[in-house]
């Protein structure tokens, strides 16, 4: 069985460093799945869900807000702006944060001097967190 070394790093910590069978991640060009011996590439991450399959076929899942993915011959490194493991996300708090971000976006649409891109990025991050938490709950049932 062929495996690939996988690391996810944020400015605050290393979230995972393990050998996996596959990694699926959201990029600017679309969702990609990386398998061992994938061609080398560098991509820009967008907010979404990172899923990976461990050697024992257990699924790992995280939310990511953005960053970069680097695929090397025997290693995949994700340098994320922020990322959270699914089991760390409190769904109720994530839903509240998503609602606050949506309200901020609505208020910003009525103003011209607001950082609309920043508010939209925050909303996308919170939506990804909610999606991961819900998907994780369904897998664990």
Sine and cosine of phi, psi and omega as CSV:
sin_phi,cos_phi,sin_psi,cos_psi,sin_omega,cos_omega
0.00,0.00,0.72,-0.69,-0.05,-1.00
-0.99,-0.10,0.72,-0.69,0.00,-1.00
-0.80,-0.60,0.28,-0.96,0.04,-1.00
-0.73,-0.68,0.63,-0.78,0.03,-1.00
-0.96,0.28,0.72,-0.69,-0.09,-1.00
-0.76,-0.65,0.76,-0.65,0.03,-1.00
-0.72,-0.69,0.67,-0.74,0.18,-0.98
-0.84,-0.54,0.83,-0.56,-0.06,-1.00
-0.78,-0.62,0.71,-0.71,0.15,-0.99
-0.90,-0.43,0.14,-0.99,0.07,-1.00
-0.87,0.50,-0.40,0.92,-0.05,-1.00
-1.00,-0.03,-0.53,0.85,-0.13,-0.99
-0.23,-0.97,0.18,-0.98,0.15,-0.99
-1.00,-0.09,0.87,-0.49,-0.04,-1.00
-0.99,0.12,-0.63,0.78,0.04,-1.00
-0.45,-0.90,0.51,-0.86,0.07,-1.00
-0.49,-0.87,0.99,-0.13,-0.09,-1.00
-0.42,-0.91,0.18,-0.98,0.07,-1.00
-1.00,-0.03,0.75,-0.67,-0.06,-1.00
-0.70,-0.71,0.26,-0.97,0.05,-1.00
-1.00,0.07,-0.61,0.79,-0.04,-1.00
-0.38,-0.93,0.35,-0.94,0.01,-1.00
-0.67,-0.74,0.76,-0.65,0.09,-1.00
-0.87,-0.48,0.79,-0.61,-0.11,-0.99
-0.61,-0.80,0.51,-0.86,0.01,-1.00
-1.00,0.08,0.81,-0.59,0.05,-1.00
-0.85,-0.52,0.18,-0.98,0.02,-1.00
-0.86,0.51,-0.51,0.86,-0.01,-1.00
-1.00,0.07,-0.15,0.99,-0.04,-1.00
0.73,-0.68,0.01,-1.00,0.01,-1.00
-0.98,0.18,0.76,-0.65,0.01,-1.00
-0.85,-0.53,0.50,-0.86,0.12,-0.99
-0.91,-0.42,0.76,-0.65,-0.06,-1.00
-0.93,-0.36,0.79,-0.61,0.04,-1.00
-0.90,-0.44,0.26,-0.97,0.08,-1.00
-0.81,0.59,0.59,-0.81,-0.01,-1.00
0.93,0.37,0.40,0.92,0.09,-1.00
-0.91,0.43,0.47,-0.88,0.06,-1.00
-0.91,0.41,0.54,-0.84,0.03,-1.00
-0.89,0.45,0.61,-0.80,0.07,-1.00
-0.30,-0.95,0.31,-0.95,0.14,-0.99
-0.79,-0.62,0.74,-0.67,-0.02,-1.00
-0.69,-0.72,0.35,-0.94,0.04,-1.00
-1.00,-0.08,0.79,-0.61,0.03,-1.00
-0.99,0.10,0.52,-0.86,0.13,-0.99
-0.87,-0.49,0.30,-0.95,0.01,-1.00
-0.85,0.53,0.69,-0.72,0.00,-1.00
0.20,-0.98,-0.40,-0.92,-0.08,-1.00
-0.94,-0.34,0.75,-0.67,0.16,-0.99
-0.97,-0.24,0.82,-0.58,0.08,-1.00
-0.87,-0.50,0.62,-0.79,0.07,-1.00
-0.61,-0.79,0.50,-0.87,-0.03,-1.00
-0.94,-0.33,0.85,-0.53,0.00,-1.00
-0.98,0.22,0.15,-0.99,-0.02,-1.00
-0.84,0.55,-0.57,0.82,-0.01,-1.00
-1.00,0.03,0.25,0.97,0.00,-1.00
0.95,0.32,0.10,0.99,0.10,-0.99
-0.94,0.34,0.62,-0.78,-0.01,-1.00
-1.00,-0.05,0.72,-0.70,0.16,-0.99
-0.95,-0.32,0.52,-0.85,-0.09,-1.00
-0.55,-0.83,0.63,-0.78,0.03,-1.00
-0.58,-0.81,0.39,-0.92,0.20,-0.98
-0.99,-0.14,0.51,-0.86,0.02,-1.00
-0.68,-0.73,0.60,-0.80,-0.02,-1.00
-0.99,-0.15,-0.25,0.97,-0.04,-1.00
0.46,-0.89,0.05,-1.00,0.00,-1.00
0.68,-0.73,-0.55,-0.83,-0.04,-1.00
-0.69,-0.73,0.48,-0.88,0.14,-0.99
-0.86,-0.51,0.71,-0.71,0.07,-1.00
-0.84,-0.54,0.85,-0.53,0.02,-1.00
-0.95,-0.30,0.87,-0.49,0.08,-1.00
-0.94,-0.35,0.05,-1.00,-0.07,-1.00
-0.83,0.56,-0.68,0.74,-0.07,-1.00
-0.81,-0.59,0.31,0.95,-0.11,-0.99
-0.40,-0.92,0.61,-0.79,0.11,-0.99
-0.84,-0.54,0.81,-0.59,0.03,-1.00
-0.86,-0.50,0.79,-0.61,0.11,-0.99
-0.94,-0.34,0.86,-0.51,0.09,-1.00
-0.98,-0.21,0.98,-0.19,-0.13,-0.99
-0.98,-0.19,0.59,-0.81,0.13,-0.99
-0.88,0.47,-0.80,0.60,0.16,-0.99
-0.59,-0.81,0.49,-0.87,0.06,-1.00
-0.42,-0.91,0.53,-0.85,0.03,-1.00
-0.66,-0.75,0.68,-0.73,0.12,-0.99
-0.93,0.36,0.55,-0.84,-0.05,-1.00
-0.84,0.55,-0.63,0.78,-0.05,-1.00
-0.96,0.29,-0.14,0.99,0.04,-1.00
-1.00,-0.06,-0.21,0.98,-0.10,-0.99
-1.00,0.04,0.82,-0.58,0.11,-0.99
-1.00,0.03,0.93,-0.37,-0.11,-0.99
-0.85,0.53,-0.66,0.75,-0.03,-1.00
-0.90,0.43,-0.69,0.73,0.03,-1.00
-0.92,0.39,-0.61,0.80,0.03,-1.00
-0.90,0.43,-0.66,0.76,0.04,-1.00
-0.89,0.46,-0.67,0.74,0.03,-1.00
-0.89,0.45,-0.68,0.73,0.02,-1.00
-0.90,0.44,-0.62,0.79,0.04,-1.00
-0.89,0.45,-0.69,0.73,0.01,-1.00
-0.89,0.45,-0.67,0.75,0.03,-1.00
-0.89,0.46,-0.65,0.76,0.01,-1.00
-0.91,0.41,-0.64,0.77,0.05,-1.00
-0.90,0.44,-0.66,0.75,0.03,-1.00
-0.90,0.43,-0.64,0.77,0.03,-1.00
-0.90,0.43,-0.61,0.79,0.03,-1.00
-0.91,0.42,-0.67,0.74,0.02,-1.00
-0.89,0.46,-0.68,0.73,0.03,-1.00
-0.90,0.44,-0.63,0.78,-0.05,-1.00
-0.93,0.38,-0.50,0.87,0.00,-1.00
-0.90,0.44,-0.35,0.94,-0.01,-1.00
-0.99,-0.10,0.05,1.00,-0.02,-1.00
-0.82,-0.58,0.50,-0.87,-0.05,-1.00
-0.99,-0.16,-0.35,0.94,-0.10,-0.99
-0.98,-0.22,0.36,0.93,-0.06,-1.00
-0.99,-0.11,0.51,-0.86,0.06,-1.00
-0.97,0.25,0.98,0.17,-0.08,-1.00
-0.89,0.46,-0.62,0.79,0.01,-1.00
-0.90,0.44,-0.65,0.76,0.02,-1.00
-0.91,0.42,-0.65,0.76,0.02,-1.00
-0.92,0.38,-0.67,0.74,0.03,-1.00
-0.90,0.44,-0.66,0.75,0.03,-1.00
-0.89,0.46,-0.64,0.77,0.04,-1.00
-0.89,0.45,-0.67,0.74,0.02,-1.00
-0.89,0.45,-0.70,0.72,0.02,-1.00
-0.88,0.47,-0.63,0.77,0.04,-1.00
-0.88,0.47,-0.72,0.69,-0.03,-1.00
-0.93,0.38,-0.60,0.80,0.07,-1.00
-0.89,0.46,-0.65,0.76,0.03,-1.00
-0.89,0.45,-0.66,0.76,0.02,-1.00
-0.88,0.47,-0.69,0.72,0.00,-1.00
-0.90,0.44,-0.71,0.70,0.00,-1.00
-0.86,0.51,-0.70,0.71,0.00,-1.00
-0.89,0.45,-0.72,0.69,-0.03,-1.00
-0.88,0.47,-0.68,0.73,0.01,-1.00
-0.92,0.40,-0.70,0.72,0.00,-1.00
-0.89,0.45,-0.65,0.76,-0.01,-1.00
-0.90,0.44,-0.67,0.74,0.03,-1.00
-0.87,0.50,-0.67,0.74,0.00,-1.00
-0.91,0.41,-0.60,0.80,0.03,-1.00
-0.92,0.38,-0.62,0.78,-0.09,-1.00
-0.99,0.17,-0.11,0.99,-0.01,-1.00
-0.97,0.25,0.00,0.00,0.00,0.00
